[in-house]
Amino acid sequence: MKVLIVGSGGREHAIAASVAKSPLVDKIYCAPGNAGIGMIAECVPVGAMEFEKITAFAKEKKIDLTIVGMDDPLVGGLVDEMEKEGLRVFGPRKNAAVLEGSKAFSKDLMKKYGIPTAGYETFDSASEAFRYLETADFPIVLKADGLALGKGVLICQSLEEAREGVETIMLKHQFGDAGNRLVIEEFLTGREVSVLSFVDGKTIKTMTSAQDHKRAGDGDTGLNTGGMGTFSPSPFYTKEVDDFCKKYIYQATVDAMAAEGREFKGIIFFGLMLTEKGPRVLEYNARFGDPEAQVVLPRMKNDIVEVAMACIDGRLNEIDLQFEDNAAVCVVLASEGYPVKYEKGFVIEGLDRFEGQDSYFCFHAGTKRTESGIVTNGGRVLGVTAKGKDLKEARANAYAAADWVTFENKYMRHDIGKAIDEL
């Protein structure tokens, strides 16, 4: 089989590494890819949003399976365009990817079908939002409706802060068109947990749990980022929580999408808050999380290609999804100044230490190969993942491995998975 992966981040590197383990696969391409992906796949100089070029390439190379890793092309309709040409693609069509593409849509869906989530209101104008805030309880959450690279969420402690947030999202357009509509949401407290799932339109199979760290600084301080690290499994995701979510959230979401004429095939990422009143859905994503994929996929026993094909063919019920009885922790190595302003082009040393390892992984996110070697080329540069018999061992291994890598302006959080110390 020939497989094409669309995307260029750590998530796509993790997907490529899983695909490379499949005995069904002879050749992997990635558009556009990065320096790390280029070690196991042939990178193609085509952007993820260049739908015509991606489709033409897939037809020319007779690609058997395309896996779309990124949110933008999914929400933009890449799957639809490729399917029109008779190509097999893993990922939701445009009318289903709206589950992530519009927070207002997803909140309305949950309200309509009784899926537990935070209370909310949706606004199309800043003046309406300002008026609502005058009588709101604080803290409160502001969410840009559209895609914002995981950064379009502001937690506001006061009316003044919330008004500034509305200005930032709706008037200054810091997140572009994503902020044309605003969701103002009840602030929930509890443990956050991420659960990824495979879906074939009617059947859903959940993967092992994970927990992300969004804030840039230690102690969950600083700005929201695309993710500074993650661990799997979450010790807070108990059987009781799983039973509740299976009954009221997971299958209910798949059935709701089908009832709306938006059959969902691909990955649904459930961002959950474990509140005192039970689990609540914070958000949906329509693809693998990043960096969650970097701790979940290395622990998956199944052939990812077989699972993806089963989803496309509507026979996911035949798959016995299994994960290793261990743990994994990922520490993101970023460029100093991320997510605001940072420099690129610094040579990365120490990557060779990961070659031949089966419990240590270095997933590339913002890297580029040059004559000088592999250099930094983004805010999030690498995701260093390590396994262990339990979370504490995996965490110690991940931080030891993070020290193998050096580059100028290297920055990382030092408390990824620290919550496990409280157990």
C-alpha positions in Angstrom: 0.0 0.0 0.0 0.9 3.6 -0.6 -0.1 6.0 2.2 -0.2 9.8 2.1 -0.3 11.8 5.3 -1.4 15.5 5.2 0.2 17.8 7.7 3.6 19.0 9.1 3.6 18.8 12.9 4.4 16.4 15.7 1.0 14.8 15.4 1.7 13.9 11.7 5.1 12.6 12.7 3.5 10.3 15.3 1.0 9.1 12.7 3.8 8.5 10.2 5.7 6.5 12.8 2.6 4.3 13.4 1.9 3.9 9.7 5.6 2.8 9.2 5.0 -0.1 11.6 2.2 -1.5 9.4 3.2 -4.6 7.3 0.5 -3.4 4.8 2.5 -0.3 3.8 5.3 -0.2 1.2 5.6 3.6 0.8 4.7 6.7 2.8 4.4 10.2 1.5 3.7 13.4 3.6 2.5 16.8 2.4 4.3 18.9 3.3 6.0 17.1 6.2 9.0 18.2 8.2 12.6 17.1 8.8 11.7 14.3 11.2 8.9 12.9 9.0 11.4 13.0 6.1 13.4 10.2 7.9 10.5 7.7 7.4 8.5 9.2 4.5 9.0 11.1 1.3 8.0 14.7 1.9 6.1 16.5 -0.9 6.4 20.3 -1.2 2.6 20.8 -1.2 0.7 22.7 1.4 -2.0 21.2 3.5 -4.6 23.6 2.0 -3.6 23.1 -1.6 -6.5 20.7 -2.2 -6.1 20.4 -6.0 -2.4 19.7 -5.8 -2.9 17.1 -3.0 -5.6 15.4 -5.0 -3.6 15.4 -8.2 -0.6 14.0 -6.4 -2.7 11.2 -4.8 -4.1 10.2 -8.2 -0.7 10.4 -9.9 1.0 8.2 -7.3 -2.0 5.9 -7.0 -2.3 6.5 -3.2 -4.3 3.7 -1.5 -5.0 5.7 1.7 -4.7 9.3 2.7 -4.7 10.3 6.4 -5.5 14.0 7.0 -3.9 15.0 10.3 -4.7 18.7 10.4 -7.9 20.6 11.3 -7.8 23.3 8.6 -8.0 20.9 5.6 -10.6 18.8 7.3 -12.8 21.8 8.0 -12.1 23.2 4.6 -13.4 20.0 2.8 -10.2 18.2 1.6 -11.9 14.8 2.3 -14.8 15.8 0.1 -12.6 16.9 -2.8 -10.5 13.7 -2.7 -13.5 11.4 -2.4 -15.0 13.0 -5.5 -12.0 11.6 -7.4 -12.5 8.1 -6.0 -9.7 8.3 -3.4 -9.9 6.6 0.0 -9.4 9.2 2.8 -9.4 8.8 6.6 -11.0 11.9 8.2 -14.4 13.5 8.4 -16.1 15.3 5.5 -16.6 19.0 5.7 -20.2 18.8 7.0 -18.9 16.6 9.9 -15.7 18.4 10.6 -17.8 21.4 11.6 -17.9 19.6 15.0 -14.5 21.3 15.5 -14.8 24.0 13.0 -17.5 25.9 14.9 -17.7 25.9 18.6 -21.2 27.4 18.3 -22.3 24.4 16.3 -20.9 21.9 18.7 -22.4 23.7 21.7 -25.8 23.8 20.0 -25.5 20.1 19.1 -24.8 19.2 22.7 -27.7 21.3 24.0 -30.1 19.8 21.5 -29.2 16.2 22.2 -28.6 16.5 26.0 -24.9 15.9 26.0 -23.5 17.3 29.2 -21.5 20.5 28.7 -21.0 24.0 30.3 -23.7 26.6 30.0 -23.1 29.1 27.2 -24.3 31.9 25.0 -23.3 32.7 21.4 -22.7 36.3 20.1 -22.3 37.7 16.6 -21.5 41.2 17.7 -19.1 42.7 20.4 -21.8 45.0 21.7 -24.1 42.1 22.5 -21.3 40.3 24.2 -20.4 43.4 26.3 -24.1 43.7 27.4 -24.2 40.0 28.4 -21.0 40.3 30.5 -22.5 43.1 32.7 -24.6 40.5 34.5 -22.3 37.4 34.1 -20.6 35.4 36.9 -16.8 35.3 37.0 -14.5 33.7 36.1 -15.9 33.1 32.6 -14.6 31.6 29.4 -14.4 33.3 26.0 -14.0 31.1 22.9 -13.4 32.2 19.3 -16.0 30.2 17.3 -13.6 29.0 14.6 -10.2 27.4 14.4 -7.4 29.2 16.3 -4.6 26.7 16.6 -5.8 25.9 20.1 -5.2 29.4 21.3 -8.6 31.1 20.9 -9.8 30.4 24.4 -9.5 33.1 27.1 -10.3 32.5 30.8 -11.3 35.9 32.3 -11.3 36.6 36.0 -13.2 39.9 36.0 -15.5 42.1 33.9 -12.6 44.3 32.9 -10.6 41.3 31.7 -13.6 39.8 29.9 -14.2 43.1 28.0 -10.6 43.2 26.9 -11.0 39.6 25.8 -14.0 40.4 23.6 -12.0 43.3 22.1 -9.1 41.0 21.4 -11.2 38.3 19.7 -14.0 40.3 18.0 -12.6 43.8 17.4 -8.9 43.4 17.1 -9.3 40.0 15.3 -6.2 38.5 17.0 -7.5 35.1 15.8 -8.6 36.3 12.4 -12.0 35.2 11.1 -12.2 32.6 13.9 -13.4 35.5 16.1 -16.2 36.7 14.0 -18.5 34.8 16.3 -18.0 34.4 20.0 -19.0 31.7 22.5 -19.2 32.9 26.2 -19.1 29.8 28.4 -19.6 29.0 32.1 -16.3 28.4 33.8 -16.0 24.8 35.0 -13.5 23.4 37.6 -12.0 20.0 37.9 -9.5 17.7 36.1 -9.2 18.0 32.4 -8.9 14.8 30.4 -8.6 14.1 26.7 -10.1 11.0 25.1 -9.5 10.3 21.4 -11.7 7.9 19.5 -12.0 6.1 16.2 -15.5 6.5 14.5 -17.0 4.9 11.4 -20.2 6.8 11.3 -22.1 4.6 13.7 -19.6 2.7 15.9 -17.1 4.5 18.2 -14.0 2.9 19.8 -12.2 5.1 22.4 -8.5 5.1 22.8 -6.5 5.3 26.0 -6.9 8.6 28.0 -4.4 11.5 28.1 -4.0 14.9 29.7 -2.6 17.9 28.0 -0.8 21.0 29.4 -1.9 24.1 27.4 -0.4 27.0 29.3 3.1 28.1 28.3 4.6 28.4 31.8 5.2 26.1 34.7 2.3 25.9 37.2 -0.2 26.5 34.3 0.8 30.1 33.9 1.2 32.2 30.8 -0.7 32.2 27.5 -2.5 29.3 26.0 -0.5 27.3 23.4 -1.0 24.4 21.1 0.2 22.2 24.0 3.4 22.0 26.0 3.3 18.4 26.9 1.0 15.5 27.8 0.8 12.2 29.6 -1.2 9.0 29.1 -3.1 7.4 30.7 -4.8 9.9 33.0 -5.1 8.4 36.5 -8.2 10.6 37.0 -10.0 8.8 34.2 -11.6 6.1 36.2 -13.9 3.2 35.2 -16.8 5.2 36.7 -15.9 8.2 34.5 -15.6 5.9 31.5 -19.0 4.3 32.1 -20.6 7.7 32.4 -19.0 9.0 29.2 -19.9 5.9 27.3 -23.5 6.3 28.4 -24.0 10.0 28.0 -21.3 11.4 25.7 -19.4 9.2 23.3 -22.1 7.2 21.5 -24.5 10.1 22.0 -22.2 12.4 20.0 -21.9 10.0 17.1 -25.6 9.4 17.0 -26.3 13.1 17.2 -24.1 13.8 14.2 -25.8 11.0 12.2 -29.2 12.3 13.1 -28.2 15.7 11.8 -27.2 14.2 8.4 -23.5 14.7 9.2 -22.1 11.1 9.4 -18.8 11.3 11.1 -15.9 9.0 10.0 -12.4 9.6 11.4 -11.2 10.8 14.8 -13.3 12.5 17.5 -11.2 14.1 20.2 -13.3 14.6 23.4 -11.9 17.4 25.7 -13.5 16.6 29.1 -13.7 18.4 32.4 -14.3 16.1 35.4 -16.4 18.3 37.6 -18.1 17.6 40.9 -21.3 17.0 39.0 -19.8 14.6 36.6 -17.9 14.8 33.3 -18.7 17.7 30.9 -17.5 18.2 27.3 -15.3 21.2 27.0 -14.6 20.8 23.3 -14.6 18.5 20.3 -11.7 18.1 17.8 -12.2 16.3 14.5 -8.6 14.8 14.4 -5.8 13.5 16.6 -4.7 15.9 19.3 -1.3 17.4 19.2 0.6 16.5 21.4 -1.9 13.9 22.7 -1.2 11.7 19.6 2.4 11.6 20.7 1.6 9.6 23.9 -1.5 7.7 22.7 -0.2 6.3 19.4 3.1 4.8 20.7 1.0 2.8 23.2 -1.5 1.5 20.6 -1.1 -2.2 19.8 -3.3 -2.2 16.6 -2.2 -1.5 13.1 -3.3 2.1 12.5 -3.8 1.4 8.8 -6.2 -1.5 9.5 -8.2 0.6 11.9 -8.4 3.6 9.5 -9.6 1.3 6.7 -12.2 -0.2 9.0 -13.5 3.3 9.8 -13.8 4.2 6.1 -15.6 0.9 5.3 -18.0 1.2 8.3 -16.8 -2.0 10.0 -15.0 -0.6 13.1 -17.1 -3.0 15.2 -14.8 -5.8 13.9 -11.7 -4.1 15.5 -10.6 -5.0 19.0 -8.8 -1.8 19.9 -6.0 -2.5 22.4 -3.3 -0.4 24.2 -0.1 -1.4 26.1 -0.4 -1.7 29.9 2.2 1.1 30.6 2.4 4.9 30.4 3.9 7.6 28.2 4.9 11.2 28.8 5.6 13.8 26.2 7.6 17.0 26.9 7.5 19.7 24.2 10.7 21.5 23.4 9.8 25.0 22.2 11.5 28.1 21.1 11.9 30.8 23.8 9.1 33.4 23.3 6.5 30.9 22.0 3.5 31.4 21.5 4.1 35.1 20.8 7.5 35.9 19.2 10.5 33.6 18.7 13.5 33.1 16.4 14.1 30.3 14.0 17.0 28.6 12.3 19.0 27.2 15.2 20.8 23.9 14.7 19.4 21.1 16.8 21.9 18.6 18.4 21.4 15.2 20.0 18.7 13.8 17.7 20.8 10.8 16.9 20.4 9.6 20.5 16.8 8.5 19.6 17.8 6.2 16.8 17.1 2.5 17.4 15.1 3.2 20.6 11.8 1.5 21.2 10.8 3.4 24.4 12.0 6.9 23.5 10.7 9.0 20.6 11.4 12.4 19.3 8.5 13.7 17.2 9.4 16.7 15.0 7.0 19.7 14.9 8.7 22.9 13.8 11.9 21.6 12.1 13.6 22.0 8.7 16.5 20.2 7.1 19.3 22.6 5.8 22.9 22.3 4.7 23.9 23.0 8.3 21.7 20.2 9.6 18.2 20.1 11.1 17.2 23.5 12.4 14.3 25.0 14.4 11.5 26.2 12.2 8.6 26.9 14.6 7.3 27.7 18.0 6.9 24.1 19.1 10.0 22.4 17.8 10.0 18.8 19.1 7.9 16.5 21.2 10.1 14.2 23.3 8.1 11.1 24.4 9.2 8.3 26.6 7.4 5.2 27.9 7.7 3.6 31.4 6.0 1.0 33.4 4.0 3.7 35.1 3.6 7.5 34.8 6.3 8.4 37.3 8.9 6.3 35.4 7.7 7.6 32.0 8.0 11.2 33.3 11.5 10.6 34.6 12.5 9.0 31.3 10.9 11.8 29.2 12.8 14.6 31.1 16.0 12.6 30.9 15.5 12.3 27.1 14.6 16.0 26.8 18.1 16.8 28.0 19.7 14.8 25.2 18.5 17.5 22.8 20.0 21.0 22.6 19.4 24.1 20.5 19.7 27.8 21.1 16.6 29.3 22.8 15.4 25.9 23.8 12.4 26.2 26.3 10.2 23.7 28.0 8.0 23.3 31.0 9.4 21.3 33.9 6.1 20.2 35.5 4.5 18.0 32.8 2.6 15.3 34.6 3.4 16.8 38.0 -0.3 16.1 39.0 0.7 12.4 39.3 2.9 13.2 42.2 -0.2 14.0 44.2 -1.5 10.5 43.9 
